[in-house]
Amino acid sequence: MWPHRTRKGQHSLDKLAESLCPEHEEKLKLFCETDQQLTCVICRDGEKHDGHKFKPIKEAAAFLRRELKKGVENLPGDILAVERLANTQREEITKTQEKARQLTNQISTQFEEMHQFLRKREDEIRNQLQEKEREDVETMSEKLNAMNVTLSERRELEMKVKSALEIPDLEKFLRNWSEGDPMMSPESLFRPRAKGLQVVYTSLSLEPYESHLQFFMWKEMLQVIKPRPELLTLKTDNTNITVSSDGRSLFSTPTSSRPHSAPFGNYSGFGTFQSVGSPLIAVIKTYDTFSLNEFTSGQHYWEMEVGLRDFWELGVQHNSLKCDGQKYFICNQGSTTELTYAGRPRKIGVYLNCSSKELSFYDADSMGHVHTMSLSHMSMPVSAYFNIGHCQDSDPNPLTVCWY
């Protein structure tokens, strides 16, 4: 009997101690909203809680309960959103791995015909693909892990909140809630996490080796070839440009051969006008044109022989590589940036990837990479773009499409 009574008395003392402030041994009557913890009236007036906001326990419990109920209603939707993101990420990983397998088979098939000469090169490109696959899958796996962590945390929070809401005793309810992270308000806890997560979609690509593998290998080995360049055909209504009869070459029409369409004075340069007793009038003269070929999807590559021309511009509309004397420039949507490039190529390769919206340029003799630019604002369809510049006399160096 006595041990039982002792234990019962000790239980009553413990319960009483739970209701007292451990620092001041006063009854806990207040809830500090700033620190999210139970306090006594002495705590409220102390320096530690200076400037903090307090509420009576009953009022604080009622307010917190309302906030928790409101927040927990949104958790299932957030969990569902994270689950959808995680499922989409898993699908993208599968797509990447499947595409990697398809590309690996494609590489093997194309290398078979050049097996004796290109075994070493085939292994190098295989390794390049595997590294890209590893990097892409690693990046997407990291995102998926973050989603799984968030999903676990949200589910754990949902269980904790539901458990707390089942506590009828106000003081125990608040104490239970304060035992977690007291600095986290319900608003912070229930802030949707799905909006901060993004699915990383597969970007696996071998670039020109994916669609023009054997052609690029031929330029390196000149043995067994299956070239796949675009057979561009050129046409223009611009009187400043002459197109060869086979539609492959562009010439700057000599000044003496052009029709005189404006009786205002003498032209000079690329669009200036010398006034003859009249107000100055600007006349724009263009030396650009496009291919008849239009591209709407897929990957395309073509080569242009620029020879010894001092001026040329190649690419697609509003996005091009320009040579002006000894300098090279990238022209992108109206802006021009000088490019640090020391080469002097006689042929330029242009690679257009409509899927990734990228445009790359190569020295077509050595297959050295010159520059890759983004075409994020490009709209389809597009055509190959050419600008040959001004030529006063006969043009000895036409801009010519390479046909193989």
Salt bridges, closest charged atoms under 4 A:
GLU23 OE2 - HIS24 NE2 3.74
GLU33 OE1 - LYS53 NZ 3.85
GLU33 OE2 - LYS55 NZ 3.10
ASP35 OD2 - HIS49 ND1 3.40
ASP35 OD2 - HIS52 ND1 3.40
ASP45 OD1 - ARG44 NE 3.21
GLU67 OE2 - LYS70 NZ 3.68
ASP78 OD2 - ARG154 NE 3.16
GLU83 OE2 - ARG155 NH2 2.51
GLU92 OE2 - LYS95 NZ 3.32
GLU98 OE1 - ARG101 NH2 2.97
GLU113 OE2 - LYS226 NZ 2.57
GLU122 OE1 - ARG119 NH1 2.80
GLU122 OE2 - ARG126 NE 3.73
GLU124 OE1 - ARG121 NH1 3.09
GLU131 OE2 - ARG134 NH2 2.47
GLU138 OE1 - ARG134 NH1 2.63
GLU158 OE2 - LYS162 NZ 3.51
GLU171 OE2 - ARG175 NH2 3.36
GLU220 OE1 - ARG121 NE 3.15
GLU230 OE2 - HIS300 ND1 2.98
GLU303 OE2 - LYS219 NZ 3.16
ASP310 OD1 - ARG344 NH2 3.58
ASP395 OD2 - ARG309 NH1 2.78
